[in-house]
Amino acid sequence: MITDAPYASAEPVLHPAAGAGLGALGGLLMLALLAALSPFTGWPLPRLLAALPLVGAAGAGAGGAFLLVAALLGALHAASQQRAPLRALVAVGVFYGVLLWAVGGVLVGWLADAHHLRSWWWLLACLVYGLVLAGGAALAAQHRPPAPAEGPRD
């Protein structure tokens, strides 16, 4: 494939450490959204965190484990996200959120009988997480100087 991008497209947008920070921020926003939606969902935040299969703890330990998983997923996103136009970064963030919801809800949710991971409010929280990662990547891409593009390859 030949690309004529005005930047080095093989270069990652973020360092994995920055992605981990964005992932933790996205996890905090997920928790805030889930706490705000708890009157409508019937799942108070402590009960939801204790029911998550990958967390399985209660109290502050559950929140810490949730944020650790969110930071790890943010680092993975940063390590794999190459420089791209803004629309592509947003599309990847939305896709990442839907993928987290699908993997968490379909695979992990069925194995652990966690039906709450297949809900609309969990999808909304995962989309917020993906958009936080996309927004951070877009901000980082805007503040980086464009690298000289290589000539067309044949």
C-alpha positions in Angstrom: 0.0 0.0 0.0 1.3 3.5 -0.8 0.4 6.3 1.5 1.3 9.9 1.1 0.5 11.2 4.6 2.1 14.5 5.7 3.4 12.7 8.8 5.2 9.5 9.6 2.2 7.2 9.8 4.2 4.3 11.3 5.0 6.3 14.4 2.7 5.9 17.4 0.7 8.8 18.5 1.3 8.3 22.2 3.9 6.7 24.4 2.4 3.7 26.3 2.9 5.5 29.6 0.7 8.4 28.4 -1.8 5.8 27.2 -1.8 4.3 30.7 -2.6 7.7 32.1 -5.3 8.3 29.6 -6.7 4.8 30.3 -6.8 5.6 34.1 -8.6 8.9 33.3 -11.0 7.0 31.1 -11.6 4.5 33.8 -12.3 7.3 36.3 -14.8 8.8 33.9 -16.4 5.3 33.4 -16.8 5.0 37.1 -18.3 8.5 37.4 -20.8 7.7 34.6 -21.7 4.4 36.1 -22.2 6.1 39.5 -24.4 8.7 37.9 -26.5 6.1 36.0 -26.9 3.8 39.0 -30.4 5.2 40.0 -31.6 4.2 36.5 -29.8 0.9 36.2 -30.3 -0.5 39.7 -26.6 -1.3 40.1 -24.9 0.8 42.7 -21.2 1.3 41.9 -19.8 -0.9 44.8 -22.1 -3.8 43.8 -21.2 -3.4 40.1 -17.4 -3.4 40.9 -17.7 -6.4 43.1 -19.6 -8.2 40.3 -17.0 -7.6 37.6 -15.3 -10.9 36.7 -11.8 -9.4 36.2 -12.0 -7.3 39.4 -13.9 -9.5 41.9 -12.9 -7.4 44.9 -15.0 -5.0 47.1 -14.5 -1.5 48.2 -11.4 0.6 47.3 -9.6 -2.5 46.1 -12.2 -3.0 43.4 -11.9 0.5 42.2 -8.1 0.3 42.2 -8.2 -3.0 40.3 -10.6 -1.5 37.8 -8.4 1.5 37.2 -5.3 -0.8 36.9 -7.1 -2.7 34.1 -8.2 0.5 32.5 -4.6 1.8 32.6 -3.3 -1.4 31.1 -5.8 -1.2 28.2 -4.9 2.4 27.7 -1.3 1.5 27.4 -2.1 -1.2 24.9 -4.1 1.3 22.9 -1.3 3.8 22.8 1.3 1.1 21.8 -0.8 0.2 18.8 -2.4 3.5 17.7 -0.4 5.0 14.8 -0.6 8.5 13.7 -3.7 9.1 11.6 -6.2 11.9 10.7 -8.6 13.1 13.4 -11.6 11.2 12.0 -9.6 8.0 12.0 -8.5 8.5 15.6 -12.1 9.0 16.7 -13.3 6.0 14.7 -10.6 3.9 16.3 -11.7 5.1 19.8 -15.3 4.3 19.2 -14.3 0.9 17.8 -12.1 0.3 20.8 -15.0 1.0 23.1 -17.4 -1.2 21.2 -14.8 -4.0 21.1 -14.3 -3.7 24.9 -18.0 -3.9 25.4 -18.3 -6.9 23.0 -15.4 -8.8 24.5 -16.4 -8.0 28.1 -20.1 -8.6 27.6 -20.1 -11.5 25.2 -17.1 -13.5 26.1 -16.4 -12.6 29.8 -20.0 -11.9 30.6 -21.3 -15.2 29.4 -18.5 -17.2 31.0 -19.0 -15.5 34.4 -22.8 -15.0 34.0 -22.4 -11.2 34.3 -25.4 -10.0 32.3 -24.8 -6.4 33.4 -21.8 -6.4 31.0 -24.2 -6.7 28.1 -26.3 -3.7 29.0 -26.8 -0.4 27.2 -25.2 1.5 30.1 -22.1 -0.6 30.1 -21.8 0.1 26.3 -22.1 3.8 27.0 -19.4 3.6 29.6 -17.1 1.7 27.2 -17.8 4.3 24.5 -16.8 7.0 26.9 -13.6 5.2 27.7 -12.8 4.8 24.0 -13.5 8.4 23.3 -11.2 9.5 26.1 -8.4 7.5 24.5 -9.3 9.0 21.1 -9.4 12.5 22.5 -6.0 12.2 24.1 -4.5 10.7 20.9 -6.0 13.6 18.9 -4.6 16.2 21.3 -1.2 14.6 21.2 -1.3 14.4 17.4 -2.1 18.1 17.1 0.8 19.2 19.3 3.4 17.1 17.5 5.3 18.7 14.6 4.7 16.9 11.3 7.5 14.7 10.3 8.7 14.9 6.7 6.9 12.3 4.7 8.9 9.8 2.7 8.4 9.8 -1.0 6.1 7.4 -2.7 7.2 3.8 -2.6 6.7 1.5 -5.6 
